[in-house]
Amino acid sequence: MRNSGSKRFRVKRIDLGVGLALLVAWCAGTVAVASDVHAGSAHASPHSRSVIVHAKFGGFILGYDIDRGGNEGILTEYVAGNGDNAVVAAEAFDQTTGKIIKVVAKKTNTQDDYVTDGIYNHVGVVDFQTEVGFVAKNHFLTMNPVGSNKFTGKWSLAIKKNYFLEGISNNKSESTVAVVQQSDVETVPFYIFSSNISTNTFGPQIPFTDGNIGATPLIGYNSRLDHGVLVGSNGSPTTNPLVAIVNLVKGTIREFTAVGVGNVLGLAVDPVTNIAVFTTQGGPFTPPMVEFYDLGKESGFGLQFPGSNVGGDVEFDPVHRLFVVIAGDGTNNSLFEYDAKGSLKNSLTGGPLNNLATCCVLNPARRIGFGLVGAGGFTSLQSFTY
């Protein structure tokens, strides 16, 4: 099924797409202008100690996540073979030691796949993908709690005919998330809805028809207001992204235009302040930015990163109330920690961060994160502190 068409890669992009876009941005270079980032404390490098997690069977990691507030994580992998001679597996690992605790599931001689979608408030979700008549079928298996190290049920995610799962919000300390599904052929390109993964319940599906959001928008979620947040653009280096706020109960939609340009590479939402933060790739006349928006007021601003960094993934730390942003300048990787007002509180550069090819998932309780590493294929995870 890895060669059965776009559906395989559409799902996998949830985990890997931000990091891959970041690598593209670094290779493309940046525009140097005076920095507008608030002053903050900085460290030369993150803590040197890091944990390496190797996939049990040495395969390509299709997805991974860690339990926020816990000590376990899950990863899924496949080992390529001739024809159907392949190994696919889902595995639990220890965040402290990096050791594989248990092989949760394994299949051999198969074109099926296991793909990690995430861990949401201690509930793991793994997409078991099967091929039926050259069409990918998705079965969302749950580990409730993830520490059980076994599949305990299903998340009954219903995707409409001719649609595929485009994204799930990354507010993983909570059970309820926002989901967006997309179609390349239907007149309504997107439907957005909420779902409580723990209780396996779903809100109404809200149609979204504004094509100015681009083909691959990112999805965020404010759990206090039950608002989905779509941010995207057509990828043009001179086009401003569109921000759409979708009331997932009433179905109302508000939109406004952001100040940056180019692809949107990362997004997170603080449900307390109702602030959304995302990164934009920039263009020939506008630098890469990290952007802060009050979604209630539909207004905000963009800041250039220190140096010539290009931003990528954005994660929200609800324990320390920080937006953690990965960035790079082509030589070093960095993490920048911002508060909701856009003040730079801390920055970390180099060290284990330089090994990361894609990033990140966080455990705010322990102030650690993990990202993908591996030459010639993502076969391992590495931790860092922040």
N, C-alpha and C positions, 0 to 999 in steps of 0.2 A: 504493500500500500504506500510505501515511501515514494513510489513513482507513479501513483495513481492520479495525480492532478493537484490542483491548487488547494484543495481542502486540507491536505496533509500539512502544507506549509502555512496556511492561514492560521491554523491552531497553534503551530509551533512558534509563530511570530509573536504571540502573546508573551512568551518568555524571553525570546532572543532578539526581537526586532529593535528595541531601543538601543541595545549595545551595538548592534551591527550598524545602525544609523549613525551612532556616535563615531565609529571607526571611519565611516565614509566622510563625516564632517571633518575629522582630523586630517585626513588625506587631502581634502579639498583646500585646506588652509583657512586663514581668518583675515579679517581686516583690522589693522591696528589703529585704535583711537584712544583718547584719554580715558582712563578707568573712572567709572562713576559709582563704584561700589563703596559702601560705608566702610570705615576702618574697623578692624576687629583683631583679636589675638590670632596668632598663627604659629604653627609648629613646623619644623623642617620636614618631619616625616611621621607617619603613624607608628604606633607601637610595632616593634620589629617582629614580635612573635606572631605567627600565623599558623592556622590549621589547614592541612590539605586533605580533601576528601576525594578518593579515587573511586570511580565507578567500579563495581564489583567485578564485572566481566571485561573491563577495559574498553567499553564502547563509547559511542557518541552520546552525550547527555542531551536529552530532548527537553528537559525541564527540571526545575528544582525549586525548593522553598525551605524556609526554616520556621519553626514554631516560635512566635513572638511571646516571650515570657517563659518558654519551655527550653528543653535541651535537645530536642530531636529535630531532624529534618528529613525530607524525602527527595529522592531524585529518580528519574527514569532514564533508561539508556537503551540503545540498540547496538548490536554488533553486526556489521554487514557480512553477508555471505554470498555464495554463488546461488543464483536463483532464489529459492525460498529458504536456503540454508542460513538462517539468521537467528540471533538470540535477542529477545526483548525482555526487559525486567523493570520492576518497580522496587525500590530499596529504601529502607530507613537507615539514617546515620546519626551519629552522636556529634553534636556541635562542638563539644570540648575536645574530643580525641580525634575526630574525623573518621572513626572506624564505622564500617557498615554493621549495623545492629542486626538487621534481618532482611532477607530477600522476601518481600511481601508477595510478589508474584513473578513468575518467569514462564516464558514460552520459547520453544525452539522450532526451527524449520517453519517459519511463519512470515507472513507479510503484515501481520497485525502490529500494533504499537501501543505502548503506554506513554502518555504525555502528562507531566505534572502541570496542573493548572494553578495550584497554590494551596496554602494553609490559611484558613480563615477562622480566627478565634478558636484555635486548637483543632479544627476540623480540616483534614486533608482532602483534596479533590484531585483525582487522577482520571484523565480521559483515556479509556480503553477503546482504541480505534480498530475496527474490523473492516474488511473489504467484502462487500456483497455486490456481485455483478459489476466490478470496477468502480463502485461508489463507496466512499468512506462513510461508515456508520459510527457514531460517537455514543459511548456509554460512560457516563460520568459517575465513577465509583468514589465512595467516601470512606474515610478512615475517621471515625468519630468515637473517641478522640484519636488524634494522630499517634499518640503514644501507645495505642493498642497494637500498632504494627500489623494491622490486618484490615482488609476491606470489610466494612460493617453494613453498608447500604448503598443507596444511589441518590444522586442529585438529579431530579427528573427534569432537567433542562430541555425544554421543547423548542427546537429551532424550526422556523417556518420552512415550507417547501421552497427550494431555490435560494435559500439563505444559508449563511454560515456564521459561526461564532467569530465576531471581530475582536471583542475585548471584554475583559472584566476589570472593574476598578481595583486599585491596589491598596484599599483601606483594610489591610489584612488582620488588624487587631479586632475587627468586628465581624459579626456573623452575616450582616446584611450588606450586599454589594449592588452595584449597578452593572448591568450587562447590555452590550450592544451587539446586534446581529446585522449582517449586511447582505445585500444582493447586488450582483453585477448586471442582472437582467430585468428585475422587477421595477415598476414605476416608483415605488417607495424604496429608496436605497437603504434606509436604516429603520430599525425598531429598537427602542430603549426601554428597559424595565428594571425593576428591583427584584432581588431574591434573597430570602433568608436561607442560607445554605444549611444551617443547623436544623431548622424545622422543615426544610424542603418545601417552602412556600414561595409564591411568585406574585408580583404586582401586575397591573395591566400593561400591555405592550403599547408604547406610545410611538406613532409614526413620526419620522423626521425626514423631510423632503428637500431641505436646502442643500443643493449640490456644492455651494461655496465652502462647505466644511471640508471638502477634499475626499479622496477615496479611502483613506485610512486614518480617521480621527482617533484620538486618545479619549478614554472615558475615565472620569472621576466621579466621586459620590460624596454628598453631604448627608450623613445619616440622621442628623438632627432635623433637617428640613425635608428629607426624602427627595432631594434634588439630584438628578444626574447632570454631569458637566461634560459636554463634548467640546473638544478643542482640536482644530485641524486647519489645514490649508491645502491648496493644490500643489504645493511644493515649489512654486516659483520663487526665485530669490528676490523678487520685488513685491510679492503678494503678502498682505497682512493676514494672519490667521483669524478665523472666526471662533468666537466663544459662544456656546449655546447652553443655556440653563433650562433644564427640562424638569418640570414638576411631575414626579412619577406617580402622583395620586390623581391630580386634576388634569394632567395632560397638556398644560399650558407651556409655552416655550418663549423665552426671551433671548435675544441675541445682541452682541456687540462685537466690535472689531478691536483686535489687539494692536500694539504699537510695533512689535517686531516684524520680521519677515522670514520667509522660508519655512522649511519643515519644522513641525513641533516634535521634539525628541523625548520629552518626559513631562509628566503631569502628576500633581498630588493636590489634595484639598484638605484644609483644616476645618472640621465641622464646627468647632467652637467659634472661631473668628469669621467663618465663611470666606476665607481667603483661598484662592487658587494660585498655585505657582507652577509655571511651566518654562521650558527652555525652547528657544528658537535658533535655528541654524545660522541665520543671517544671510546677507547677500553682498553684492559689490559696493553698495552705498550704506548699508546698515550692518553693524557688527552682530555677532552672536550675543544673545541676551538670556538672562534669567528674568522672568516677568512675574509681577505680583498684582493680583486683581481682587478687589472687594466685589464679590459677586452680587451683593445686595445693591450696591451703588452703581454697578456696571462700569467701574473705572479703575485705573491702576497705572503702573509704570514699568519700564524695563531698565535693567542695569547691565552694564557690560561686566564680564568677569575680570578679575585681576589678570594682568599679562595678556596673552593672546589665546586664552583658553576658549574652547568650544564646549558648551554644556551638553549633557545627555540625560540620563535617568534622573528622576526626582522622586524621593521617598519622604513621607511625613512621619516623624517620630512623635507620637502622641504623649509619651512619657515626659520628654524634655521640651516638647512643643517647638520642634525645630524642623525645618525643611532641609533635607540632606541631598545635595546635588553633586553628581559626578561630572567631572570635566577633564579636558586634556588639551595640551598645546602641541602635540606631535612628538614630544620628548618625555614628558612626565604626566601621569594621571594625578588628579587632585580631587578631594572632597571639600565642598564648601557648605557650612552650616549657617542658615539664615533663620531669623525669627520672622513672624508674620508681617512685620513692618518693613522687611527688606534689609535689616541690619545684619551685617556679616559678623557672626559671633565667634567663628573658629574656622581654620582651614588646615588641611592635612595634605601633604604632597609627597609623592614618591614611595619608597619602601615597597611593601607588599602590593600597594595599589598599582604599581607599574606592571605587575604580572597579569592584571585583570584584562580580559578581552571584552567581557560584557559585565554589567553591574546593574543593579545590586538588589539584595534582599536584606532586611535589617531585623535584629532582635534588640529593640530599644531598652529592654530591661537590663541587658548586659552590655549595651553600647558596642555591639559587634555586627558585622555584616559578612555576606559571602557573595562572591562573583565567580564567573566561569573563567577558567584558564585552560591552556593546552595548545601546543603547536600542531597545526594540521588537522585540528578538530577539537571540539570542547569535550575533553575526557575527564576533567577534574574540576573541583571547586576549591577556592582558597578564601580563608577568612581575613578580616582586617578589623581593627578597632577604630572608633571615632569618638 
